[in-house]
Amino acid sequence: MLLNIEGVRVSFVLFPIEGGVAVSARSQGDINVQVILEELGGGGHQTVAGAQLKGAAIEDAKSRVTELVAKYIKESDSRETNPPARS
């Protein structure tokens, strides 16, 4: 449902589980949530992924996910503005 909101390209839902935090991610396809959540020890598919952060507090998990998304978008934007040179 979150991806149906105009302008939303990716969504992450964080929720407490016994001993940590679970993260569920969805994307419309232009942001690879699998790559982002692999950084947290999770995985999945380009448009659907998840992770469990053992021993994490929800605020710490939120900060980490936010940092990783910003890093991913910055790197993606950089690749788009600096395409590889062709031979």
PDB file as gemmi writes it, atoms N, CA and C in Angstrom:
CRYST1    1.000    1.000    1.000  90.00  90.00  90.00 P 1                      
ATOM      1  N   MET A   1       0.820  -1.198   0.000  1.00  0.00           N  
ATOM      2  CA  MET A   1       0.000   0.000   0.000  1.00  0.00           C  
ATOM      3  C   MET A   1       0.862   1.259   0.000  1.00  0.00           C  
ATOM      4  N   LEU A   2       2.000   1.220   0.695  1.00  0.00           N  
ATOM      5  CA  LEU A   2       2.839   2.412   0.760  1.00  0.00           C  
ATOM      6  C   LEU A   2       3.365   2.808  -0.613  1.00  0.00           C  
ATOM      7  N   LEU A   3       3.615   1.823  -1.475  1.00  0.00           N  
ATOM      8  CA  LEU A   3       4.132   2.129  -2.804  1.00  0.00           C  
ATOM      9  C   LEU A   3       3.078   2.741  -3.722  1.00  0.00           C  
ATOM     10  N   ASN A   4       1.837   2.721  -3.296  1.00  0.00           N  
ATOM     11  CA  ASN A   4       0.768   3.346  -4.078  1.00  0.00           C  
ATOM     12  C   ASN A   4       0.691   4.850  -3.846  1.00  0.00           C  
ATOM     13  N   ILE A   5       1.445   5.363  -2.904  1.00  0.00           N  
ATOM     14  CA  ILE A   5       1.468   6.793  -2.624  1.00  0.00           C  
ATOM     15  C   ILE A   5       2.345   7.463  -3.680  1.00  0.00           C  
ATOM     16  N   GLU A   6       1.836   8.504  -4.290  1.00  0.00           N  
ATOM     17  CA  GLU A   6       2.559   9.192  -5.349  1.00  0.00           C  
ATOM     18  C   GLU A   6       3.928   9.660  -4.841  1.00  0.00           C  
ATOM     19  N   GLY A   7       4.955   9.349  -5.597  1.00  0.00           N  
ATOM     20  CA  GLY A   7       6.307   9.775  -5.259  1.00  0.00           C  
ATOM     21  C   GLY A   7       7.077   8.797  -4.385  1.00  0.00           C  
ATOM     22  N   VAL A   8       6.434   7.787  -3.847  1.00  0.00           N  
ATOM     23  CA  VAL A   8       7.114   6.805  -3.000  1.00  0.00           C  
ATOM     24  C   VAL A   8       7.732   5.740  -3.895  1.00  0.00           C  
ATOM     25  N   ARG A   9       9.048   5.610  -3.823  1.00  0.00           N  
ATOM     26  CA  ARG A   9       9.780   4.650  -4.654  1.00  0.00           C  
ATOM     27  C   ARG A   9      10.136   3.382  -3.898  1.00  0.00           C  
ATOM     28  N   VAL A  10      10.214   3.495  -2.579  1.00  0.00           N  
ATOM     29  CA  VAL A  10      10.644   2.370  -1.757  1.00  0.00           C  
ATOM     30  C   VAL A  10      10.015   2.515  -0.373  1.00  0.00           C  
ATOM     31  N   SER A  11       9.733   1.379   0.263  1.00  0.00           N  
ATOM     32  CA  SER A  11       9.203   1.436   1.630  1.00  0.00           C  
ATOM     33  C   SER A  11       9.883   0.383   2.494  1.00  0.00           C  
ATOM     34  N   PHE A  12      10.076   0.741   3.733  1.00  0.00           N  
ATOM     35  CA  PHE A  12      10.656  -0.154   4.735  1.00  0.00           C  
ATOM     36  C   PHE A  12       9.745  -0.143   5.946  1.00  0.00           C  
ATOM     37  N   VAL A  13       9.433  -1.327   6.444  1.00  0.00           N  
ATOM     38  CA  VAL A  13       8.656  -1.444   7.675  1.00  0.00           C  
ATOM     39  C   VAL A  13       9.537  -2.133   8.692  1.00  0.00           C  
ATOM     40  N   LEU A  14       9.720  -1.494   9.831  1.00  0.00           N  
ATOM     41  CA  LEU A  14      10.523  -2.050  10.916  1.00  0.00           C  
ATOM     42  C   LEU A  14       9.587  -2.392  12.061  1.00  0.00           C  
ATOM     43  N   PHE A  15       9.794  -3.573  12.640  1.00  0.00           N  
ATOM     44  CA  PHE A  15       8.940  -3.954  13.761  1.00  0.00           C  
ATOM     45  C   PHE A  15       9.747  -4.802  14.741  1.00  0.00           C  
ATOM     46  N   PRO A  16       9.430  -4.647  16.038  1.00  0.00           N  
ATOM     47  CA  PRO A  16      10.171  -5.405  17.049  1.00  0.00           C  
ATOM     48  C   PRO A  16       9.829  -6.890  16.996  1.00  0.00           C  
ATOM     49  N   ILE A  17      10.851  -7.697  17.178  1.00  0.00           N  
ATOM     50  CA  ILE A  17      10.695  -9.140  17.328  1.00  0.00           C  
ATOM     51  C   ILE A  17      11.482  -9.537  18.561  1.00  0.00           C  
ATOM     52  N   GLU A  18      11.275 -10.727  19.025  1.00  0.00           N  
ATOM     53  CA  GLU A  18      12.004 -11.183  20.195  1.00  0.00           C  
ATOM     54  C   GLU A  18      13.505 -11.135  19.912  1.00  0.00           C  
ATOM     55  N   GLY A  19      14.211 -10.329  20.677  1.00  0.00           N  
ATOM     56  CA  GLY A  19      15.661 -10.238  20.546  1.00  0.00           C  
ATOM     57  C   GLY A  19      16.166  -9.299  19.475  1.00  0.00           C  
ATOM     58  N   GLY A  20      15.297  -8.436  18.925  1.00  0.00           N  
ATOM     59  CA  GLY A  20      15.788  -7.517  17.908  1.00  0.00           C  
ATOM     60  C   GLY A  20      14.699  -6.839  17.118  1.00  0.00           C  
ATOM     61  N   VAL A  21      15.027  -6.576  15.857  1.00  0.00           N  
ATOM     62  CA  VAL A  21      14.131  -5.858  14.966  1.00  0.00           C  
ATOM     63  C   VAL A  21      14.091  -6.574  13.620  1.00  0.00           C  
ATOM     64  N   ALA A  22      12.912  -6.679  13.038  1.00  0.00           N  
ATOM     65  CA  ALA A  22      12.767  -7.222  11.688  1.00  0.00           C  
ATOM     66  C   ALA A  22      12.502  -6.061  10.737  1.00  0.00           C  
ATOM     67  N   VAL A  23      13.013  -6.209   9.522  1.00  0.00           N  
ATOM     68  CA  VAL A  23      12.834  -5.187   8.495  1.00  0.00           C  
ATOM     69  C   VAL A  23      12.233  -5.858   7.257  1.00  0.00           C  
ATOM     70  N   SER A  24      11.184  -5.265   6.737  1.00  0.00           N  
ATOM     71  CA  SER A  24      10.561  -5.727   5.508  1.00  0.00           C  
ATOM     72  C   SER A  24      10.623  -4.575   4.517  1.00  0.00           C  
ATOM     73  N   ALA A  25      11.111  -4.848   3.295  1.00  0.00           N  
ATOM     74  CA  ALA A  25      11.285  -3.787   2.311  1.00  0.00           C  
ATOM     75  C   ALA A  25      10.588  -4.132   1.001  1.00  0.00           C  
ATOM     76  N   ARG A  26      10.058  -3.091   0.358  1.00  0.00           N  
ATOM     77  CA  ARG A  26       9.415  -3.227  -0.947  1.00  0.00           C  
ATOM     78  C   ARG A  26       9.857  -2.062  -1.821  1.00  0.00           C  
ATOM     79  N   SER A  27       9.991  -2.342  -3.121  1.00  0.00           N  
ATOM     80  CA  SER A  27      10.403  -1.321  -4.064  1.00  0.00           C  
ATOM     81  C   SER A  27       9.608  -1.465  -5.347  1.00  0.00           C  
ATOM     82  N   GLN A  28       9.496  -0.370  -6.080  1.00  0.00           N  
ATOM     83  CA  GLN A  28       8.853  -0.416  -7.383  1.00  0.00           C  
ATOM     84  C   GLN A  28       9.818  -0.938  -8.442  1.00  0.00           C  
ATOM     85  N   GLY A  29      11.059  -1.162  -8.081  1.00  0.00           N  
ATOM     86  CA  GLY A  29      12.018  -1.747  -9.009  1.00  0.00           C  
ATOM     87  C   GLY A  29      13.237  -0.897  -9.292  1.00  0.00           C  
ATOM     88  N   ASP A  30      13.138   0.416  -9.129  1.00  0.00           N  
ATOM     89  CA  ASP A  30      14.292   1.258  -9.421  1.00  0.00           C  
ATOM     90  C   ASP A  30      15.288   1.311  -8.271  1.00  0.00           C  
ATOM     91  N   ILE A  31      14.890   0.873  -7.095  1.00  0.00           N  
ATOM     92  CA  ILE A  31      15.791   0.755  -5.951  1.00  0.00           C  
ATOM     93  C   ILE A  31      15.830  -0.712  -5.566  1.00  0.00           C  
ATOM     94  N   ASN A  32      17.033  -1.280  -5.529  1.00  0.00           N  
ATOM     95  CA  ASN A  32      17.205  -2.701  -5.254  1.00  0.00           C  
ATOM     96  C   ASN A  32      17.280  -2.917  -3.738  1.00  0.00           C  
ATOM     97  N   VAL A  33      16.137  -3.292  -3.141  1.00  0.00           N  
ATOM     98  CA  VAL A  33      16.098  -3.468  -1.687  1.00  0.00           C  
ATOM     99  C   VAL A  33      16.900  -4.684  -1.230  1.00  0.00           C  
ATOM    100  N   GLN A  34      17.100  -5.647  -2.119  1.00  0.00           N  
ATOM    101  CA  GLN A  34      17.931  -6.805  -1.764  1.00  0.00           C  
ATOM    102  C   GLN A  34      19.347  -6.359  -1.435  1.00  0.00           C  
ATOM    103  N   VAL A  35      19.917  -5.517  -2.277  1.00  0.00           N  
ATOM    104  CA  VAL A  35      21.278  -5.031  -2.063  1.00  0.00           C  
ATOM    105  C   VAL A  35      21.374  -4.258  -0.753  1.00  0.00           C  
ATOM    106  N   ILE A  36      20.375  -3.443  -0.473  1.00  0.00           N  
ATOM    107  CA  ILE A  36      20.377  -2.650   0.763  1.00  0.00           C  
ATOM    108  C   ILE A  36      20.310  -3.557   1.979  1.00  0.00           C  
ATOM    109  N   LEU A  37      19.395  -4.528   1.980  1.00  0.00           N  
ATOM    110  CA  LEU A  37      19.231  -5.369   3.163  1.00  0.00           C  
ATOM    111  C   LEU A  37      20.320  -6.431   3.301  1.00  0.00           C  
ATOM    112  N   GLU A  38      21.029  -6.743   2.231  1.00  0.00           N  
ATOM    113  CA  GLU A  38      22.193  -7.621   2.356  1.00  0.00           C  
ATOM    114  C   GLU A  38      23.248  -6.981   3.256  1.00  0.00           C  
ATOM    115  N   GLU A  39      23.307  -5.656   3.247  1.00  0.00           N  
ATOM    116  CA  GLU A  39      24.232  -4.928   4.129  1.00  0.00           C  
ATOM    117  C   GLU A  39      23.900  -5.164   5.608  1.00  0.00           C  
ATOM    118  N   LEU A  40      22.661  -5.560   5.868  1.00  0.00           N  
ATOM    119  CA  LEU A  40      22.217  -5.823   7.239  1.00  0.00           C  
ATOM    120  C   LEU A  40      22.134  -7.320   7.535  1.00  0.00           C  
ATOM    121  N   GLY A  41      22.630  -8.131   6.605  1.00  0.00           N  
ATOM    122  CA  GLY A  41      22.603  -9.572   6.812  1.00  0.00           C  
ATOM    123  C   GLY A  41      21.347 -10.247   6.295  1.00  0.00           C  
ATOM    124  N   GLY A  42      20.518  -9.501   5.590  1.00  0.00           N  
ATOM    125  CA  GLY A  42      19.288 -10.050   5.045  1.00  0.00           C  
ATOM    126  C   GLY A  42      19.426 -10.338   3.568  1.00  0.00           C  
ATOM    127  N   GLY A  43      18.289 -10.416   2.899  1.00  0.00           N  
ATOM    128  CA  GLY A  43      18.306 -10.679   1.472  1.00  0.00           C  
ATOM    129  C   GLY A  43      16.914 -10.762   0.923  1.00  0.00           C  
ATOM    130  N   GLY A  44      16.817 -11.288  -0.269  1.00  0.00           N  
ATOM    131  CA  GLY A  44      15.520 -11.430  -0.906  1.00  0.00           C  
ATOM    132  C   GLY A  44      15.619 -11.236  -2.392  1.00  0.00           C  
ATOM    133  N   HIS A  45      14.815 -10.320  -2.896  1.00  0.00           N  
ATOM    134  CA  HIS A  45      14.708 -10.046  -4.323  1.00  0.00           C  
ATOM    135  C   HIS A  45      14.837  -8.540  -4.515  1.00  0.00           C  
ATOM    136  N   GLN A  46      15.079  -8.115  -5.734  1.00  0.00           N  
ATOM    137  CA  GLN A  46      15.250  -6.697  -6.014  1.00  0.00           C  
ATOM    138  C   GLN A  46      14.086  -5.850  -5.500  1.00  0.00           C  
ATOM    139  N   THR A  47      12.875  -6.383  -5.568  1.00  0.00           N  
ATOM    140  CA  THR A  47      11.710  -5.593  -5.168  1.00  0.00           C  
ATOM    141  C   THR A  47      11.090  -6.005  -3.827  1.00  0.00           C  
ATOM    142  N   VAL A  48      11.528  -7.138  -3.270  1.00  0.00           N  
ATOM    143  CA  VAL A  48      10.985  -7.636  -1.999  1.00  0.00           C  
ATOM    144  C   VAL A  48      12.129  -8.257  -1.204  1.00  0.00           C  
ATOM    145  N   ALA A  49      12.404  -7.712  -0.021  1.00  0.00           N  
ATOM    146  CA  ALA A  49      13.511  -8.241   0.780  1.00  0.00           C  
ATOM    147  C   ALA A  49      13.223  -8.059   2.261  1.00  0.00           C  
ATOM    148  N   GLY A  50      14.025  -8.732   3.087  1.00  0.00           N  
ATOM    149  CA  GLY A  50      13.854  -8.631   4.529  1.00  0.00           C  
ATOM    150  C   GLY A  50      15.147  -8.897   5.261  1.00  0.00           C  
ATOM    151  N   ALA A  51      15.169  -8.530   6.527  1.00  0.00           N  
ATOM    152  CA  ALA A  51      16.329  -8.767   7.388  1.00  0.00           C  
ATOM    153  C   ALA A  51      15.871  -8.807   8.836  1.00  0.00           C  
ATOM    154  N   GLN A  52      16.668  -9.486   9.657  1.00  0.00           N  
ATOM    155  CA  GLN A  52      16.451  -9.484  11.104  1.00  0.00           C  
ATOM    156  C   GLN A  52      17.722  -8.989  11.758  1.00  0.00           C  
ATOM    157  N   LEU A  53      17.581  -7.985  12.595  1.00  0.00           N  
ATOM    158  CA  LEU A  53      18.722  -7.388  13.276  1.00  0.00           C  
ATOM    159  C   LEU A  53      18.697  -7.820  14.742  1.00  0.00           C  
ATOM    160  N   LYS A  54      19.482  -8.814  15.040  1.00  0.00           N  
ATOM    161  CA  LYS A  54      19.525  -9.358  16.399  1.00  0.00           C  
ATOM    162  C   LYS A  54      20.130  -8.332  17.360  1.00  0.00           C  
ATOM    163  N   GLY A  55      19.492  -8.148  18.493  1.00  0.00           N  
ATOM    164  CA  GLY A  55      19.996  -7.265  19.535  1.00  0.00           C  
ATOM    165  C   GLY A  55      19.880  -5.783  19.231  1.00  0.00           C  
ATOM    166  N   ALA A  56      19.214  -5.434  18.150  1.00  0.00           N  
ATOM    167  CA  ALA A  56      19.100  -4.021  17.776  1.00  0.00           C  
ATOM    168  C   ALA A  56      17.855  -3.389  18.387  1.00  0.00           C  
ATOM    169  N   ALA A  57      17.958  -2.105  18.666  1.00  0.00           N  
ATOM    170  CA  ALA A  57      16.799  -1.313  19.072  1.00  0.00           C  
ATOM    171  C   ALA A  57      16.175  -0.731  17.808  1.00  0.00           C  
ATOM    172  N   ILE A  58      14.898  -0.447  17.851  1.00  0.00           N  
ATOM    173  CA  ILE A  58      14.185   0.024  16.665  1.00  0.00           C  
ATOM    174  C   ILE A  58      14.774   1.330  16.128  1.00  0.00           C  
ATOM    175  N   GLU A  59      15.151   2.249  16.991  1.00  0.00           N  
ATOM    176  CA  GLU A  59      15.726   3.529  16.545  1.00  0.00           C  
ATOM    177  C   GLU A  59      17.078   3.327  15.870  1.00  0.00           C  
ATOM    178  N   ASP A  60      17.889   2.409  16.399  1.00  0.00           N  
ATOM    179  CA  ASP A  60      19.179   2.113  15.773  1.00  0.00           C  
ATOM    180  C   ASP A  60      18.980   1.478  14.395  1.00  0.00           C  
ATOM    181  N   ALA A  61      18.029   0.567  14.296  1.00  0.00           N  
ATOM    182  CA  ALA A  61      17.733  -0.082  13.018  1.00  0.00           C  
ATOM    183  C   ALA A  61      17.227   0.954  12.011  1.00  0.00           C  
ATOM    184  N   LYS A  62      16.380   1.855  12.460  1.00  0.00           N  
ATOM    185  CA  LYS A  62      15.848   2.905  11.583  1.00  0.00           C  
ATOM    186  C   LYS A  62      16.981   3.784  11.061  1.00  0.00           C  
ATOM    187  N   SER A  63      17.886   4.160  11.921  1.00  0.00           N  
ATOM    188  CA  SER A  63      19.028   4.985  11.505  1.00  0.00           C  
ATOM    189  C   SER A  63      19.896   4.267  10.489  1.00  0.00           C  
ATOM    190  N   ARG A  64      20.151   3.002  10.739  1.00  0.00           N  
ATOM    191  CA  ARG A  64      20.999   2.218   9.830  1.00  0.00           C  
ATOM    192  C   ARG A  64      20.335   2.060   8.461  1.00  0.00           C  
ATOM    193  N   VAL A  65      19.042   1.750   8.431  1.00  0.00           N  
ATOM    194  CA  VAL A  65      18.323   1.610   7.164  1.00  0.00           C  
ATOM    195  C   VAL A  65      18.332   2.944   6.415  1.00  0.00           C  
ATOM    196  N   THR A  66      18.076   4.032   7.110  1.00  0.00           N  
ATOM    197  CA  THR A  66      18.074   5.355   6.486  1.00  0.00           C  
ATOM    198  C   THR A  66      19.436   5.670   5.870  1.00  0.00           C  
ATOM    199  N   GLU A  67      20.506   5.370   6.595  1.00  0.00           N  
ATOM    200  CA  GLU A  67      21.862   5.595   6.077  1.00  0.00           C  
ATOM    201  C   GLU A  67      22.114   4.765   4.819  1.00  0.00           C  
ATOM    202  N   LEU A  68      21.722   3.499   4.842  1.00  0.00           N  
ATOM    203  CA  LEU A  68      21.959   2.617   3.704  1.00  0.00           C  
ATOM    204  C   LEU A  68      21.161   3.036   2.475  1.00  0.00           C  
ATOM    205  N   VAL A  69      19.928   3.485   2.671  1.00  0.00           N  
ATOM    206  CA  VAL A  69      19.111   3.950   1.542  1.00  0.00           C  
ATOM    207  C   VAL A  69      19.742   5.207   0.946  1.00  0.00           C  
ATOM    208  N   ALA A  70      20.150   6.143   1.789  1.00  0.00           N  
ATOM    209  CA  ALA A  70      20.779   7.372   1.293  1.00  0.00           C  
ATOM    210  C   ALA A  70      22.055   7.048   0.522  1.00  0.00           C  
ATOM    211  N   LYS A  71      22.856   6.124   1.044  1.00  0.00           N  
ATOM    212  CA  LYS A  71      24.092   5.710   0.367  1.00  0.00           C  
ATOM    213  C   LYS A  71      23.766   5.086  -0.986  1.00  0.00           C  
ATOM    214  N   TYR A  72      22.778   4.210  -1.030  1.00  0.00           N  
ATOM    215  CA  TYR A  72      22.387   3.537  -2.274  1.00  0.00           C  
ATOM    216  C   TYR A  72      21.936   4.565  -3.320  1.00  0.00           C  
ATOM    217  N   ILE A  73      21.085   5.495  -2.905  1.00  0.00           N  
ATOM    218  CA  ILE A  73      20.571   6.498  -3.843  1.00  0.00           C  
ATOM    219  C   ILE A  73      21.702   7.399  -4.331  1.00  0.00           C  
ATOM    220  N   LYS A  74      22.584   7.802  -3.428  1.00  0.00           N  
ATOM    221  CA  LYS A  74      23.724   8.647  -3.819  1.00  0.00           C  
ATOM    222  C   LYS A  74      24.601   7.921  -4.835  1.00  0.00           C  
ATOM    223  N   GLU A  75      24.901   6.650  -4.578  1.00  0.00           N  
ATOM    224  CA  GLU A  75      25.726   5.872  -5.505  1.00  0.00           C  
ATOM    225  C   GLU A  75      25.012   5.662  -6.835  1.00  0.00           C  
ATOM    226  N   SER A  76      23.708   5.431  -6.802  1.00  0.00           N  
ATOM    227  CA  SER A  76      22.935   5.250  -8.035  1.00  0.00           C  
ATOM    228  C   SER A  76      22.925   6.531  -8.860  1.00  0.00           C  
ATOM    229  N   ASP A  77      22.721   7.657  -8.188  1.00  0.00           N  
ATOM    230  CA  ASP A  77      22.724   8.940  -8.884  1.00  0.00           C  
ATOM    231  C   ASP A  77      24.093   9.222  -9.486  1.00  0.00           C  
ATOM    232  N   SER A  78      25.140   8.849  -8.772  1.00  0.00           N  
ATOM    233  CA  SER A  78      26.502   9.047  -9.257  1.00  0.00           C  
ATOM    234  C   SER A  78      26.757   8.212 -10.511  1.00  0.00           C  
ATOM    235  N   ARG A  79      26.295   6.976 -10.503  1.00  0.00           N  
ATOM    236  CA  ARG A  79      26.467   6.113 -11.681  1.00  0.00           C  
ATOM    237  C   ARG A  79      25.701   6.664 -12.883  1.00  0.00           C  
ATOM    238  N   GLU A  80      24.545   7.251 -12.643  1.00  0.00           N  
ATOM    239  CA  GLU A  80      23.742   7.793 -13.742  1.00  0.00           C  
ATOM    240  C   GLU A  80      24.374   9.047 -14.342  1.00  0.00           C  
ATOM    241  N   THR A  81      24.992   9.874 -13.528  1.00  0.00           N  
ATOM    242  CA  THR A  81      25.593  11.102 -14.022  1.00  0.00           C  
ATOM    243  C   THR A  81      27.013  10.887 -14.553  1.00  0.00           C  
ATOM    244  N   ASN A  82      27.636   9.750 -14.204  1.00  0.00           N  
ATOM    245  CA  ASN A  82      28.975   9.418 -14.675  1.00  0.00           C  
ATOM    246  C   ASN A  82      28.989   8.035 -15.302  1.00  0.00           C  
ATOM    247  N   PRO A  83      28.370   7.882 -16.478  1.00  0.00           N  
ATOM    248  CA  PRO A  83      28.346   6.551 -17.088  1.00  0.00           C  
ATOM    249  C   PRO A  83      29.757   6.090 -17.444  1.00  0.00           C  
ATOM    250  N   PRO A  84      29.984   4.773 -17.447  1.00  0.00           N  
ATOM    251  CA  PRO A  84      31.307   4.264 -17.787  1.00  0.00           C  
ATOM    252  C   PRO A  84      31.702   4.681 -19.198  1.00  0.00           C  
ATOM    253  N   ALA A  85      32.995   4.924 -19.376  1.00  0.00           N  
ATOM    254  CA  ALA A  85      33.497   5.304 -20.693  1.00  0.00           C  
ATOM    255  C   ALA A  85      33.392   4.125 -21.644  1.00  0.00           C  
ATOM    256  N   ARG A  86      33.078   4.439 -22.878  1.00  0.00           N  
ATOM    257  CA  ARG A  86      32.992   3.377 -23.905  1.00  0.00           C  
ATOM    258  C   ARG A  86      34.266   3.373 -24.706  1.00  0.00           C  
ATOM    259  N   SER A  87      34.675   2.170 -25.111  1.00  0.00           N  
ATOM    260  CA  SER A  87      35.890   2.054 -25.909  1.00  0.00           C  
ATOM    261  C   SER A  87      35.589   2.221 -27.366  1.00  0.00           C  
TER     262      SER A  87                                                      
END                                                                             
